[in-house]
Structures are given as structure tokens and as C-alpha cells.
Amino acid sequence: MIANNEHVTFFPDGRLHISGKLFVRLTNLDDPANVVGINASGPGFITPTSERGAGRGLVFLRPGEFGGLGFILTSGRVDFVRAENGFLSDFTLRGRTVDICAVLAA
């Protein structure tokens, strides 16, 4: 994803604040008729070791992160912590998640 600089604020300590609208369309490649549109318009805050989202956010999970490869849609406040290897190592959520891969598989 590429963020428009009008919607990104850079802070001297390395933090980023991302705002603006983000709409994503995901397709099940095994069944191209199964498509889901997602409003993942944050806002979000990113630091070198953590991320915080409020509102709706789409998170890509790599193998080894919280049970493996996938996409989750979060709504509410979510705080992610990254390990030294860059992988998500922990998160807390005040809201809910939706497993987008399960939605696309249905």
C-alpha cells in the first residue's frame, strides 16, 4: 500500500500517523466470483516497534504470526507489538476481528 503524503504525518522520533480513506477489494483466486470489499480507513499510528489502530483496519498476517497466513479486519482500538524480527508478536483489542480468508472461502 502506498500512503498519500497528505494523509501521513511524520514525527522526528520515527512515529507515523496515517489518516484518510482506504478501500480494499480482495478476491478468492480459487473462486474469482467471491469478492469482498472492505473499508479499512484507520486512523493508525506506527512506531518502530508497535502499531495502534482505531476504527477499521486490515492486517496481513505472515506465516508465524498469530496462527499463520491470512487477513484480519479489526474494528475498534487495536495495539500491535512487533518483535525484533519484524513479526507481530502480541496484540490487544477492544473491539472485534473478522477473518477475511474465512469470509472469502464461504
N, CA, C and O atoms as a GROMACS GRO file, in nm:
protein
  424
    1MET      N    1   0.083  -0.116   0.000
    1MET     CA    2   0.000   0.000   0.000
    1MET      C    3   0.089   0.124   0.000
    1MET      O    4   0.193   0.127   0.066
    2ILE      N    5   0.048   0.222  -0.072
    2ILE     CA    6   0.119   0.349  -0.076
    2ILE      C    7   0.030   0.455  -0.014
    2ILE      O    8  -0.085   0.471  -0.052
    3ALA      N    9   0.084   0.526   0.082
    3ALA     CA   10   0.007   0.630   0.150
    3ALA      C   11   0.035   0.765   0.085
    3ALA      O   12   0.150   0.798   0.056
    4ASN      N   13  -0.068   0.842   0.063
    4ASN     CA   14  -0.055   0.978   0.012
    4ASN      C   15   0.003   1.064   0.124
    4ASN      O   16  -0.046   1.059   0.237
    5ASN      N   17   0.106   1.142   0.094
    5ASN     CA   18   0.169   1.225   0.198
    5ASN      C   19   0.073   1.322   0.264
    5ASN      O   20   0.100   1.368   0.375
    6GLU      N   21  -0.038   1.357   0.197
    6GLU     CA   22  -0.136   1.446   0.259
    6GLU      C   23  -0.200   1.380   0.380
    6GLU      O   24  -0.255   1.449   0.466
    7HIS      N   25  -0.194   1.246   0.388
    7HIS     CA   26  -0.259   1.173   0.495
    7HIS      C   27  -0.160   1.106   0.589
    7HIS      O   28  -0.200   1.024   0.672
    8VAL      N   29  -0.032   1.139   0.577
    8VAL     CA   30   0.069   1.082   0.664
    8VAL      C   31   0.145   1.195   0.733
    8VAL      O   32   0.194   1.287   0.668
    9THR      N   33   0.154   1.186   0.865
    9THR     CA   34   0.232   1.282   0.941
    9THR      C   35   0.354   1.208   0.997
    9THR      O   36   0.339   1.108   1.067
   10PHE      N   37   0.471   1.258   0.967
   10PHE     CA   38   0.596   1.201   1.015
   10PHE      C   39   0.643   1.279   1.136
   10PHE      O   40   0.644   1.402   1.135
   11PHE      N   41   0.683   1.208   1.242
   11PHE     CA   42   0.735   1.270   1.363
   11PHE      C   43   0.885   1.245   1.373
   11PHE      O   44   0.934   1.143   1.326
   12PRO      N   45   0.959   1.338   1.435
   12PRO     CA   46   1.105   1.324   1.444
   12PRO      C   47   1.152   1.196   1.512
   12PRO      O   48   1.262   1.148   1.484
   13ASP      N   49   1.070   1.138   1.602
   13ASP     CA   50   1.113   1.017   1.672
   13ASP      C   51   1.083   0.888   1.594
   13ASP      O   52   1.099   0.779   1.648
   14GLY      N   53   1.038   0.901   1.468
   14GLY     CA   54   1.013   0.784   1.384
   14GLY      C   55   0.869   0.739   1.379
   14GLY      O   56   0.837   0.646   1.305
   15ARG      N   57   0.781   0.803   1.455
   15ARG     CA   58   0.639   0.766   1.452
   15ARG      C   59   0.573   0.819   1.325
   15ARG      O   60   0.616   0.919   1.268
   16LEU      N   61   0.467   0.750   1.282
   16LEU     CA   62   0.383   0.795   1.172
   16LEU      C   63   0.239   0.797   1.217
   16LEU      O   64   0.197   0.710   1.294
   17HIS      N   65   0.163   0.894   1.172
   17HIS     CA   66   0.018   0.898   1.191
   17HIS      C   67  -0.042   0.892   1.051
   17HIS      O   68  -0.013   0.976   0.967
   18ILE      N   69  -0.126   0.792   1.028
   18ILE     CA   70  -0.186   0.772   0.896
   18ILE      C   71  -0.336   0.792   0.907
   18ILE      O   72  -0.401   0.733   0.994
   19SER      N   73  -0.391   0.875   0.818
   19SER     CA   74  -0.535   0.900   0.818
   19SER      C   75  -0.583   0.897   0.672
   19SER      O   76  -0.504   0.874   0.580
   20GLY      N   77  -0.708   0.920   0.654
   20GLY     CA   78  -0.764   0.920   0.519
   20GLY      C   79  -0.844   0.794   0.493
   20GLY      O   80  -0.855   0.707   0.580
   21LYS      N   81  -0.899   0.784   0.374
   21LYS     CA   82  -0.984   0.671   0.337
   21LYS      C   83  -0.903   0.564   0.267
   21LYS      O   84  -0.815   0.593   0.186
   22LEU      N   85  -0.933   0.437   0.301
   22LEU     CA   86  -0.871   0.323   0.235
   22LEU      C   87  -0.978   0.218   0.212
   22LEU      O   88  -1.035   0.163   0.306
   23PHE      N   89  -1.005   0.191   0.087
   23PHE     CA   90  -1.100   0.087   0.049
   23PHE      C   91  -1.022  -0.020  -0.027
   23PHE      O   92  -0.943   0.011  -0.117
   24VAL      N   93  -1.044  -0.146   0.010
   24VAL     CA   94  -0.970  -0.258  -0.046
   24VAL      C   95  -1.070  -0.360  -0.102
   24VAL      O   96  -1.177  -0.382  -0.045
   25ARG      N   97  -1.034  -0.420  -0.214
   25ARG     CA   98  -1.116  -0.526  -0.273
   25ARG      C   99  -1.029  -0.650  -0.281
   25ARG      O  100  -0.924  -0.649  -0.345
   26LEU      N  101  -1.073  -0.758  -0.215
   26LEU     CA  102  -1.000  -0.884  -0.213
   26LEU      C  103  -1.080  -0.992  -0.285
   26LEU      O  104  -1.203  -0.998  -0.273
   27THR      N  105  -1.010  -1.076  -0.360
   27THR     CA  106  -1.074  -1.179  -0.442
   27THR      C  107  -1.019  -1.316  -0.405
   27THR      O  108  -0.898  -1.331  -0.387
   28ASN      N  109  -1.106  -1.415  -0.394
   28ASN     CA  110  -1.065  -1.554  -0.376
   28ASN      C  111  -1.018  -1.604  -0.513
   28ASN      O  112  -1.098  -1.616  -0.605
   29LEU      N  113  -0.889  -1.633  -0.528
   29LEU     CA  114  -0.835  -1.674  -0.657
   29LEU      C  115  -0.886  -1.810  -0.702
   29LEU      O  116  -0.884  -1.839  -0.822
   30ASP      N  117  -0.932  -1.895  -0.609
   30ASP     CA  118  -0.990  -2.023  -0.646
   30ASP      C  119  -1.135  -2.009  -0.692
   30ASP      O  120  -1.187  -2.097  -0.760
   31ASP      N  121  -1.200  -1.900  -0.655
   31ASP     CA  122  -1.338  -1.870  -0.694
   31ASP      C  123  -1.349  -1.720  -0.719
   31ASP      O  124  -1.396  -1.647  -0.632
   32PRO      N  125  -1.305  -1.673  -0.838
   32PRO     CA  126  -1.299  -1.529  -0.865
   32PRO      C  127  -1.432  -1.455  -0.850
   32PRO      O  128  -1.434  -1.332  -0.844
   33ALA      N  129  -1.543  -1.528  -0.845
   33ALA     CA  130  -1.672  -1.461  -0.824
   33ALA      C  131  -1.690  -1.422  -0.678
   33ALA      O  132  -1.776  -1.340  -0.646
   34ASN      N  133  -1.609  -1.478  -0.589
   34ASN     CA  134  -1.619  -1.449  -0.446
   34ASN      C  135  -1.525  -1.333  -0.414
   34ASN      O  136  -1.404  -1.352  -0.400
   35VAL      N  137  -1.581  -1.214  -0.402
   35VAL     CA  138  -1.506  -1.090  -0.381
   35VAL      C  139  -1.564  -1.022  -0.258
   35VAL      O  140  -1.685  -1.025  -0.234
   36VAL      N  141  -1.477  -0.959  -0.179
   36VAL     CA  142  -1.524  -0.882  -0.065
   36VAL      C  143  -1.461  -0.743  -0.071
   36VAL      O  144  -1.341  -0.728  -0.093
   37GLY      N  145  -1.544  -0.643  -0.050
   37GLY     CA  146  -1.498  -0.505  -0.042
   37GLY      C  147  -1.487  -0.464   0.104
   37GLY      O  148  -1.576  -0.493   0.184
   38ILE      N  149  -1.379  -0.397   0.138
   38ILE     CA  150  -1.352  -0.364   0.278
   38ILE      C  151  -1.319  -0.217   0.291
   38ILE      O  152  -1.239  -0.162   0.215
   39ASN      N  153  -1.382  -0.153   0.388
   39ASN     CA  154  -1.345  -0.018   0.427
   39ASN      C  155  -1.246  -0.033   0.544
   39ASN      O  156  -1.285  -0.070   0.654
   40ALA      N  157  -1.120  -0.003   0.518
   40ALA     CA  158  -1.015  -0.017   0.620
   40ALA      C  159  -0.955   0.120   0.653
   40ALA      O  160  -0.835   0.132   0.675
   41SER      N  161  -1.040   0.220   0.657
   41SER     CA  162  -0.995   0.356   0.685
   41SER      C  163  -0.969   0.373   0.833
   41SER      O  164  -1.064   0.386   0.910
   42GLY      N  165  -0.846   0.372   0.875
   42GLY     CA  166  -0.796   0.381   1.012
   42GLY      C  167  -0.869   0.480   1.100
   42GLY      O  168  -0.992   0.474   1.108
   43PRO      N  169  -0.801   0.569   1.165
   43PRO     CA  170  -0.661   0.606   1.151
   43PRO      C  171  -0.568   0.506   1.219
   43PRO      O  172  -0.612   0.418   1.293
   44GLY      N  173  -0.437   0.521   1.192
   44GLY     CA  174  -0.338   0.435   1.254
   44GLY      C  175  -0.215   0.513   1.295
   44GLY      O  176  -0.182   0.617   1.237
   45PHE      N  177  -0.148   0.460   1.396
   45PHE     CA  178  -0.022   0.516   1.443
   45PHE      C  179   0.082   0.406   1.435
   45PHE      O  180   0.057   0.294   1.481
   46ILE      N  181   0.196   0.434   1.379
   46ILE     CA  182   0.302   0.334   1.365
   46ILE      C  183   0.429   0.389   1.429
   46ILE      O  184   0.468   0.503   1.405
   47THR      N  185   0.493   0.305   1.511
   47THR     CA  186   0.624   0.337   1.567
   47THR      C  187   0.719   0.226   1.520
   47THR      O  188   0.674   0.129   1.461
   48PRO      N  189   0.846   0.239   1.546
   48PRO     CA  190   0.938   0.132   1.504
   48PRO      C  191   0.908  -0.004   1.568
   48PRO      O  192   0.948  -0.106   1.513
   49THR      N  193   0.840  -0.008   1.682
   49THR     CA  194   0.815  -0.135   1.750
   49THR      C  195   0.668  -0.168   1.771
   49THR      O  196   0.637  -0.276   1.821
   50SER      N  197   0.578  -0.078   1.734
   50SER     CA  198   0.437  -0.106   1.761
   50SER      C  199   0.348  -0.032   1.661
   50SER      O  200   0.392   0.057   1.588
   51GLU      N  201   0.223  -0.072   1.661
   51GLU     CA  202   0.123  -0.007   1.577
   51GLU      C  203  -0.005   0.004   1.658
   51GLU      O  204  -0.037  -0.085   1.737
   52ARG      N  205  -0.079   0.112   1.638
   52ARG     CA  206  -0.208   0.131   1.704
   52ARG      C  207  -0.309   0.173   1.598
   52ARG      O  208  -0.284   0.263   1.519
   53GLY      N  209  -0.422   0.107   1.600
   53GLY     CA  210  -0.529   0.144   1.509
   53GLY      C  211  -0.654   0.177   1.585
   53GLY      O  212  -0.676   0.127   1.696
   54ALA      N  213  -0.735   0.259   1.527
   54ALA     CA  214  -0.868   0.291   1.580
   54ALA      C  215  -0.960   0.291   1.460
   54ALA      O  216  -0.917   0.324   1.349
   55GLY      N  217  -1.083   0.256   1.480
   55GLY     CA  218  -1.171   0.246   1.364
   55GLY      C  219  -1.152   0.110   1.300
   55GLY      O  220  -1.148   0.008   1.369
   56ARG      N  221  -1.142   0.108   1.168
   56ARG     CA  222  -1.130  -0.019   1.095
   56ARG      C  223  -0.993  -0.029   1.031
   56ARG      O  224  -0.942   0.068   0.974
   57GLY      N  225  -0.933  -0.148   1.041
   57GLY     CA  226  -0.802  -0.169   0.980
   57GLY      C  227  -0.789  -0.310   0.926
   57GLY      O  228  -0.847  -0.404   0.982
   58LEU      N  229  -0.716  -0.326   0.819
   58LEU     CA  230  -0.691  -0.457   0.759
   58LEU      C  231  -0.547  -0.495   0.788
   58LEU      O  232  -0.455  -0.419   0.760
   59VAL      N  233  -0.528  -0.613   0.844
   59VAL     CA  234  -0.395  -0.660   0.886
   59VAL      C  235  -0.361  -0.786   0.809
   59VAL      O  236  -0.438  -0.882   0.808
   60PHE      N  237  -0.245  -0.785   0.743
   60PHE     CA  238  -0.194  -0.903   0.674
   60PHE      C  239  -0.105  -0.979   0.771
   60PHE      O  240  -0.011  -0.923   0.826
   61LEU      N  241  -0.135  -1.107   0.791
   61LEU     CA  242  -0.057  -1.191   0.881
   61LEU      C  243   0.031  -1.284   0.799
   61LEU      O  244  -0.016  -1.356   0.711
   62ARG      N  245   0.159  -1.282   0.830
   62ARG     CA  246   0.254  -1.369   0.764
   62ARG      C  247   0.261  -1.503   0.837
   62ARG      O  248   0.220  -1.511   0.953
   63PRO      N  249   0.311  -1.608   0.772
   63PRO     CA  250   0.329  -1.734   0.845
   63PRO      C  251   0.412  -1.710   0.970
   63PRO      O  252   0.514  -1.641   0.966
   64GLY      N  253   0.367  -1.766   1.081
   64GLY     CA  254   0.437  -1.748   1.209
   64GLY      C  255   0.378  -1.638   1.294
   64GLY      O  256   0.419  -1.622   1.409
   65GLU      N  257   0.285  -1.562   1.242
   65GLU     CA  258   0.220  -1.456   1.320
   65GLU      C  259   0.078  -1.500   1.356
   65GLU      O  260  -0.004  -1.520   1.266
   66PHE      N  261   0.049  -1.513   1.482
   66PHE     CA  262  -0.086  -1.542   1.532
   66PHE      C  263  -0.157  -1.652   1.454
   66PHE      O  264  -0.274  -1.637   1.419
   67GLY      N  265  -0.090  -1.761   1.428
   67GLY     CA  266  -0.156  -1.874   1.364
   67GLY      C  267  -0.138  -1.881   1.214
   67GLY      O  268  -0.190  -1.973   1.152
   68GLY      N  269  -0.069  -1.790   1.155
   68GLY     CA  270  -0.033  -1.808   1.015
   68GLY      C  271  -0.089  -1.708   0.919
   68GLY      O  272  -0.149  -1.607   0.956
   69LEU      N  273  -0.068  -1.740   0.794
   69LEU     CA  274  -0.100  -1.655   0.681
   69LEU      C  275  -0.249  -1.619   0.678
   69LEU      O  276  -0.334  -1.706   0.696
   70GLY      N  277  -0.280  -1.492   0.657
   70GLY     CA  278  -0.419  -1.452   0.646
   70GLY      C  279  -0.437  -1.302   0.653
   70GLY      O  280  -0.341  -1.225   0.666
   71PHE      N  281  -0.563  -1.262   0.645
   71PHE     CA  282  -0.603  -1.122   0.660
   71PHE      C  283  -0.707  -1.116   0.770
   71PHE      O  284  -0.799  -1.197   0.774
   72ILE      N  285  -0.694  -1.020   0.861
   72ILE     CA  286  -0.800  -0.995   0.958
   72ILE      C  287  -0.841  -0.849   0.948
   72ILE      O  288  -0.758  -0.760   0.928
   73LEU      N  289  -0.969  -0.827   0.961
   73LEU     CA  290  -1.024  -0.692   0.967
   73LEU      C  291  -1.051  -0.663   1.113
   73LEU      O  292  -1.120  -0.739   1.181
   74THR      N  293  -0.997  -0.553   1.162
   74THR     CA  294  -1.020  -0.514   1.301
   74THR      C  295  -1.111  -0.393   1.304
   74THR      O  296  -1.106  -0.308   1.215
   75SER      N  297  -1.192  -0.385   1.406
   75SER     CA  298  -1.272  -0.265   1.429
   75SER      C  299  -1.265  -0.235   1.578
   75SER      O  300  -1.276  -0.326   1.661
   76GLY      N  301  -1.246  -0.111   1.611
   76GLY     CA  302  -1.222  -0.071   1.749
   76GLY      C  303  -1.077  -0.035   1.764
   76GLY      O  304  -1.007  -0.008   1.666
   77ARG      N  305  -1.030  -0.034   1.888
   77ARG     CA  306  -0.890   0.000   1.914
   77ARG      C  307  -0.807  -0.127   1.920
   77ARG      O  308  -0.842  -0.222   1.991
   78VAL      N  309  -0.698  -0.130   1.845
   78VAL     CA  310  -0.608  -0.245   1.845
   78VAL      C  311  -0.465  -0.195   1.858
   78VAL      O  312  -0.425  -0.097   1.794
   79ASP      N  313  -0.388  -0.263   1.942
   79ASP     CA  314  -0.247  -0.231   1.962
   79ASP      C  315  -0.165  -0.355   1.926
   79ASP      O  316  -0.184  -0.462   1.983
   80PHE      N  317  -0.074  -0.339   1.830
   80PHE     CA  318   0.015  -0.447   1.788
   80PHE      C  319   0.156  -0.418   1.837
   80PHE      O  320   0.199  -0.303   1.840
   81VAL      N  321   0.227  -0.524   1.874
   81VAL     CA  322   0.368  -0.513   1.912
   81VAL      C  323   0.447  -0.600   1.816
   81VAL      O  324   0.410  -0.714   1.790
   82ARG      N  325   0.558  -0.546   1.765
   82ARG     CA  326   0.645  -0.622   1.674
   82ARG      C  327   0.768  -0.671   1.749
   82ARG      O  328   0.825  -0.601   1.832
   83ALA      N  329   0.809  -0.794   1.716
   83ALA     CA  330   0.934  -0.849   1.770
   83ALA      C  331   1.051  -0.790   1.692
   83ALA      O  332   1.032  -0.719   1.593
   84GLU      N  333   1.171  -0.820   1.736
   84GLU     CA  334   1.290  -0.768   1.668
   84GLU      C  335   1.298  -0.813   1.522
   84GLU      O  336   1.355  -0.742   1.439
   85ASN      N  337   1.240  -0.930   1.490
   85ASN     CA  338   1.243  -0.980   1.352
   85ASN      C  339   1.137  -0.914   1.264
   85ASN      O  340   1.127  -0.946   1.145
   86GLY      N  341   1.058  -0.822   1.320
   86GLY     CA  342   0.955  -0.753   1.244
   86GLY      C  343   0.819  -0.820   1.246
   86GLY      O  344   0.721  -0.760   1.201
   87PHE      N  345   0.811  -0.941   1.297
   87PHE     CA  346   0.684  -1.012   1.302
   87PHE      C  347   0.598  -0.957   1.416
   87PHE      O  348   0.650  -0.910   1.517
   88LEU      N  349   0.466  -0.963   1.398
   88LEU     CA  350   0.374  -0.927   1.505
   88LEU      C  351   0.387  -1.031   1.615
   88LEU      O  352   0.372  -1.150   1.591
   89SER      N  353   0.416  -0.984   1.737
   89SER     CA  354   0.438  -1.078   1.847
   89SER      C  355   0.327  -1.076   1.950
   89SER      O  356   0.314  -1.170   2.029
   90ASP      N  357   0.246  -0.971   1.951
   90ASP     CA  358   0.139  -0.962   2.050
   90ASP      C  359   0.041  -0.854   2.006
   90ASP      O  360   0.077  -0.764   1.930
   91PHE      N  361  -0.082  -0.864   2.052
   91PHE     CA  362  -0.178  -0.757   2.028
   91PHE      C  363  -0.288  -0.760   2.133
   91PHE      O  364  -0.318  -0.863   2.192
   92THR      N  365  -0.346  -0.644   2.155
   92THR     CA  366  -0.464  -0.632   2.240
   92THR      C  367  -0.570  -0.562   2.157
   92THR      O  368  -0.540  -0.476   2.074
   93LEU      N  369  -0.693  -0.598   2.181
   93LEU     CA  370  -0.803  -0.546   2.101
   93LEU      C  371  -0.919  -0.510   2.192
   93LEU      O  372  -0.957  -0.587   2.279
   94ARG      N  373  -0.974  -0.391   2.170
   94ARG     CA  374  -1.101  -0.351   2.232
   94ARG      C  375  -1.196  -0.330   2.116
   94ARG      O  376  -1.215  -0.219   2.068
   95GLY      N  377  -1.255  -0.437   2.073
   95GLY     CA  378  -1.342  -0.435   1.956
   95GLY      C  379  -1.360  -0.576   1.906
   95GLY      O  380  -1.376  -0.670   1.984
   96ARG      N  381  -1.356  -0.592   1.774
   96ARG     CA  382  -1.375  -0.727   1.718
   96ARG      C  383  -1.288  -0.746   1.594
   96ARG      O  384  -1.239  -0.650   1.535
   97THR      N  385  -1.272  -0.872   1.557
   97THR     CA  386  -1.199  -0.906   1.436
   97THR      C  387  -1.286  -0.993   1.346
   97THR      O  388  -1.376  -1.063   1.393
   98VAL      N  389  -1.257  -0.987   1.218
   98VAL     CA  390  -1.322  -1.075   1.120
   98VAL      C  391  -1.212  -1.141   1.039
   98VAL      O  392  -1.123  -1.073   0.988
   99ASP      N  393  -1.217  -1.273   1.028
   99ASP     CA  394  -1.120  -1.348   0.947
   99ASP      C  395  -1.164  -1.336   0.801
   99ASP      O  396  -1.258  -1.403   0.758
  100ILE      N  397  -1.095  -1.251   0.725
  100ILE     CA  398  -1.134  -1.225   0.587
  100ILE      C  399  -1.114  -1.348   0.500
  100ILE      O  400  -1.190  -1.368   0.405
  101CYS      N  401  -1.014  -1.431   0.528
  101CYS     CA  402  -0.994  -1.552   0.449
  101CYS      C  403  -1.114  -1.646   0.463
  101CYS      O  404  -1.157  -1.708   0.366
  102ALA      N  405  -1.168  -1.656   0.586
  102ALA     CA  406  -1.287  -1.739   0.606
  102ALA      C  407  -1.406  -1.683   0.531
  102ALA      O  408  -1.486  -1.759   0.476
  103VAL      N  409  -1.420  -1.552   0.527
  103VAL     CA  410  -1.529  -1.488   0.452
  103VAL      C  411  -1.514  -1.519   0.304
  103VAL      O  412  -1.612  -1.552   0.237
  104LEU      N  413  -1.392  -1.508   0.252
  104LEU     CA  414  -1.370  -1.535   0.109
  104LEU      C  415  -1.387  -1.683   0.074
  104LEU      O  416  -1.420  -1.716  -0.040
  105ALA      N  417  -1.366  -1.771   0.170
  105ALA     CA  418  -1.379  -1.915   0.145
  105ALA      C  419  -1.524  -1.961   0.148
  105ALA      O  420  -1.556  -2.067   0.096
  106ALA      N  421  -1.611  -1.882   0.209
  106ALA     CA  422  -1.753  -1.923   0.225
  106ALA      C  423  -1.828  -1.915   0.093
  106ALA      O  424  -1.947  -1.946   0.088
   0.00000   0.00000   0.00000
